[in-house]
């Protein structure tokens, strides 16, 4: 990291003598004010650079508490320096403070809208705080400045693995495709429930035994209990209680704009109509080039993750294929860990968040989808389905959801469903009403 330490500053005695002179004559000239301002700016530059350098050293030594203190000080001295806000965001990430990291990267992106690294890290922090729709919007808006490999995996983690597969399938066939890109492609395939294809792509860069272990690890880590688990595992950090960054450090000191922006984010309908994976053609894995590269893991922002650091979002995979794949892998692996059993559902707190299950051609199709969803996930049985007609691209769809929950409960319900092979995402209420076929049942229950 470049600093301003090479800049020379005037002697401190000169500053003191000027102040003394001003006090004596009782008047301040324009030139004196300019000189004083320049000295203050120089001091701020010097202190900001020193604090930023100390923060980088602390990060390298994994002293996150110290890194945060120095990075906050650097931003305090020079709020408009993008690199200082990036260091602050990285320090928050390493400490598992995802909400503060999100706000720091949002400010960095405001200062430099073409900063692809800031955009990627902002999206990752959005995912970790449960704002999947906002993350997808960020990744789409900054598609030109984020590397395809990183953007593809981030899209998968943001709840749209089908789009990630479509994006990375093309890149994986390119002559310059590397092992990192292929592994991110394989993880996206696994997230989309396409385990056989994922195993084939993984095996391009790994020995058979290592490929088996990787697929088994992805399956075992495919049951996150909260939105932050996935990003925390990828970055190798532990989520912590986040008190929020100091308000004074917000860009223009106007408060945490990133927090309010997340709450007001309007999600997009990713799964419209039907299952997301249905729209993606099978990947010709034979077209993926062979490689003799050493074993690597999926990567984000140029960081290669070691084994047992990967985690996938809830896997939408057919029961039959999952059983066949697991038997084949376990047969070749000496020890397989037992998949933890999800805790029984509890009564959800009331709020304005909904779990959207899909958007269908009409209410009749949505009703059939609701039946399948309740058979797959019994937790839906105690809730009343919601529905509403929407128009997109000149066509009308019937959007199916369930909700009226607090955000954490909506996220937990969606994750439970996705662990059982379903597709869903969480969004704020948008005029959802009791589904047509459920109105009679609701009245009868009163």
N, C-alpha and C positions, 0 to 999 in steps of 0.2 A: 504494500500500500504506500503510495506516495504521500509525503507530508510536506508541510511548509517549513520544516526545520532549517532549510538552507537559507531562508530569508534573514537578513541582518537588521537589527533594530537599533534605534538611537539610544544613547546612554540614558539611564534612568535619571541622572542628575539634570539633564536638559529638561525633562518633563517637570521636575520639581522646581527648577528655576523659573520656568514659564508660569507655573501656578503662583509662585511667590510674586512675580512681577504683576500679574493680573490683580492680585489682592492689594498691591501697593497703589497702583494708579486708578483703581476703581472702574476700569473700562475694559471691555473685551472687543478687540478688533475682529474683523471677518477672517483675517489670516490666522489669528490665534485660535479661533474656533475650529478652523479647518485642520490646523496642526494637531490640536487636542483630539479631534475626531479621528484623525489618521492614526494617532498613537493608540487610542482605544481599540480601533479596528485591528491594528497590528498585534496588540496584546491578546485580543480575542482569537485571532488566527493562530497565534503561537500556542495558546492554552488549548484551543480546540484540537490542534494537530497533536499535541502532547497527550491529551486524554484519549483521542482516537487510537493512537499508537499503543497506549497502555491497554486499551480494550482489546485490540488485536492480539497482543501478547497473552492476555488473560484467557482469551478464547482458545488460543493454541495450547494453553496449559489446562484447559477444561475447568477454569475457575469462573464459572458463569456469574456468580454474585459480583465478583470484582469487575468482570467484563461489563455487566449492566451498569454498574455505578460509573465507570469511566465513559461508557458510550453515552449515557444520559448527560453527563457533564459536557462531552464534546458537542452534542446537539444543542445543549443550552447555550454554549458559547457561540456557535455558528449554526443556527436553525436551517439555513438555506443550502447547506452542503449535503448533497445527495449521499455521498459515500458514508458520511457519519450516520445518517438515518439507516442506511443499509446495515452498517455494523451494529446499530442498536437493534434492528429487527432480528439479525442473526443471533445476537446475545439472548434476546427473549426466546427465540426458537430453541436454543440449546438448553434453556432453563425450563422448557415445557410450558411457557406462558404464551399460548397461541393467540389469545385475544389481543394482547399488547403487541405481539409480533405483527398481526394483521394490520393494526393501526399504524405501526411504524413503516411497514412496506407500502401502505396506502399513501402515506405522506411522501415517501420517496418517489412513488409513481406519479404523484401530483406534480412534483418538482421536475421529473424527467419522464414524460409519457412514453418515450422510446426505450426505456430501460427494461429489457426482456427478463433479466434476472429478478428485478423487483416485481415484475408482473407474475412470474412463476411462483416466487415465494409468497406473494400476496394471495394467489389462488390456493396454494397449499395450506396457508393459515385459515383461509375461508373454509376449506374442507374440514380442517381440524375443529373448527367452531360450529360445524353443522350447516354452514351456508353453501350447500352443494350447487344450488341454482346460481348463486352469485359467482361461485368459482367457475362454473361453465361459461358464464357471461364474460368473466375476466379473460379466460383462456381463448375465447373466440375473438374478443376485441384486440388481443395482442398476439394473434396467430403469426404475424410476420416477424416478431422479435423473439419468440421462444422457439428453441430447437424442437424439431418434430418429435424426436425420441422422448424428450421431457414432457412436451405438451400432450402426447398421446397417452402416456401413463397417467398423467395428472387428470386427463379427461375421464379415464377409466375409474380412478379413485373418486372422482366427483359424481359418480353415479351413472355414467353413460359408456359402459365398456364396449357396446356395439359400435359407437362412433369411433372409439379409440382403435378398435380392430380395423375398421375401414381405413383409417388414416395411416396406421402403422404397417398394414399389409403392403401398401404401395412402396413405402420407404424401405421395408425389409428386403424388397427385391432389387433395389438399386445397387449398382456395382460398389458404391462406397459404404454400404451398410456395414456396421461393425457389431461386435458381440453385445455391446450395451443396448443398442437399438433392438436387436433380436430378442434379448431377454425381456426388455420392456414390452415387446410385442407378445411374447409368450405369456407374460403375466396378465396382459390385457385379455388374451384369449381365455385364460383361466377364469378371470373375473366375469367374462361373458358366458361361462359354463361350457366352453369348448375344450374340454380337458385333453382329448386325444390329440387335437391339433397343437395344443400348448406343449404337450410332452414331446411331440415331433420337433417343434422349433427349439425347445430347450436342449434336446439331444444334439443339435448342430454344434454347440459349443462346449457341451459337457460329456464326460464319459457316461456310459449307461447307468452305472450305479449312482453317480452324482446326479444325473437327470432324474432318476427315480426319487432320490432323497429330496430334491428340490420340489418336485410335484407334491410329494407327501407333506412337506413343510407348508406349502401354500394351502393345501387342504386343511391342515391342522390349525393354521393361523387365520382361517377364513371366517371366524366368528367373533368380530370385535364387539365389545359391550358398549362402546360409546363412539361418537364420531371422531374423537381425537386419537383413538387407539391405532388406526391405520397409519396416520402420518407420524405419530410418535414412534412406532416400530420401525418405519422406514428410515427415520432420522436417528434412531438409536437414542431417544431421549425419554424421560419420564414426565408425563403431564403433571403439572402442579397447580395449586390454587393461585389464580391470577388476580392480584388486586387492581390491575390496570396500570397503565403508565401514568406518570405525572401529567396533569392537565396542562401545565405550563409548556410541555414539550410538544403539544399538538401543533400542527402547522398553523401559523398565525394566532396561536394560543386561543383558538376558538372552541376548544373542547375536542372530544374524541369523535370526529366526523365519521371515522370508519365504523364505529359501533352503531351509530344511528343509521348509517347506510346499509349495514347488514340487516337491521331489523325491518327496513323498508324495502329490501330487495324483492323484486317481482320475478319469481322463478319461471322457467320456460317449460313447455310440455315436451319432454324428451321422448317419452314413449307414446307416440301417436301415429297411427292407431295400433293397438295390439302390442305384442311383445317386441321389445327392441331388437332382440337377436334375430327375429324372423326376417328383417329387412336386409341382413348382411349375407352375401353369398359365401359359400364355403371357400376357405383359403387354400390355394394351391401350394401346400407346404413344400412340394418337390421343387418349386421355383426358388426357395430360399437357399442362398449359396452355402456350401459347406465351409467349415472353418476348423482350424486346428488350434484355435485360441485356448488359453487356459481358462478354467472355470471362473465365471464372473456372476455377479448378481445384478438385478435391475437397478437402475440409477436415476437420480434426479439431480439436475443442476451440476452434472459432471462428477458427482460423488458415487462411487461404486459401492454398493451395500454388500456386506459380508453375509455369509450363510446365517440363517436363523434370524435375520433382521427384516426379512420380507414379510409382508402381511397383505392379504387381499380383502377387498370389500366382499360382503356377503355374496356367495357364489350361486347364480341362477343356473343350476345344472339339473338335468333330468335324473330321476332316481335310478333308472336302469343303468345309465352310463356311469354315474358316480360309483355304483356298486362294482361294476366291471373294472373300472379304472383303479379303484382302491384295492381290489383283490389282486390285480396284476402287479401293483406297486409293492404291496405288503409282502407278496411272495418273494420279492427280490431284496427286501430290506430286512435287516436282522431285528431291529426293534422299532415298533410303531407306537406312538403315544396315543392315549385314549382321548377322543374329542370330548371336551367338557359339555355337560348337559345344561342348556339354558335355564335360567331361573324361571319359575312360574310367573305368568303375567300378574300385575297388580292393577288396581283401579287407577285409571289415568286421571290426572288433574285437568280441570277445564281450562281452555285457552282458545286461541284463534289460529291454531296450526292444524294442517290436514295432511294425511298420507294419501297421495294420489297413486292409484293403481293402474291408470291407463285412460285413454280416450278412444272411444269406439264409434262405429258407424251410426248406431242408434241405441235407444234405451234397452231394447231387447237383447242386443249383443252384450251390452254392459251387464245386464242381469245374469246372463250365462257366465260372464267373467267373474262376477261376484260369487256365484256358486262355486266356481273352481277355486277362487281365493279362500273361501271359508273352509273348503275341504282340505286345502293345503295348510292353512294356518287357522287352527281352532280359535285363536285369540280374537279373530274378527267376528266370531259368532255372537259376542255380547254387545257388539256395536251396531248402530243403524247405518246402512250405506247411504252415502250422499251422491247426488248427481246434478249436473247442469249442462245445458247445451251451449256450445261455443262454436265460433266460426273461425277457421284458419285457412289461408290460401284459397278462399272462395268455397270451402267445403265445410259442412256442419258436422260436428262430432258431439258425442255425449260423454262428458268427463266423469269418471267414477272415482270416488274418494271416500275416506272415512276419517272423522276427526272431531274438531272442537276441543283439542287437547292443548296442554302446555307444550312448548317446544321439546323439552327433554323426553316427554312421554311419547310424542309423535315420532321422534327419532328412534327411540327404543322399539316401538311397534314396527316401524319400517324395517329396521335391522333384523328383527325376528322373522319377518316375512321373507326378506331376502336370503336369510340363512336357510330357508326352506325351499329356495328356488324361485321365489317371486321377484317381480320387478316393481319398484316403487320409488318415490322420492317425497320429501317433506316440503311443503310450501305454506305460505300464509293464506288465510281464508280469502276467497274471491267470489262471494255470493253463493257458496255451496248450500244446497237445500236437500231435504230428505228425498231419496230416489223415488221415482214414480211407483215402482212395484212394492216399496216398503211403507208407503203412507198409511195403508190400512192397518198394517202390523203395529205401527207406532201409535195410532189412535187406540187400538185395542189394548195396548200395554199401559195406557194412562189410567 
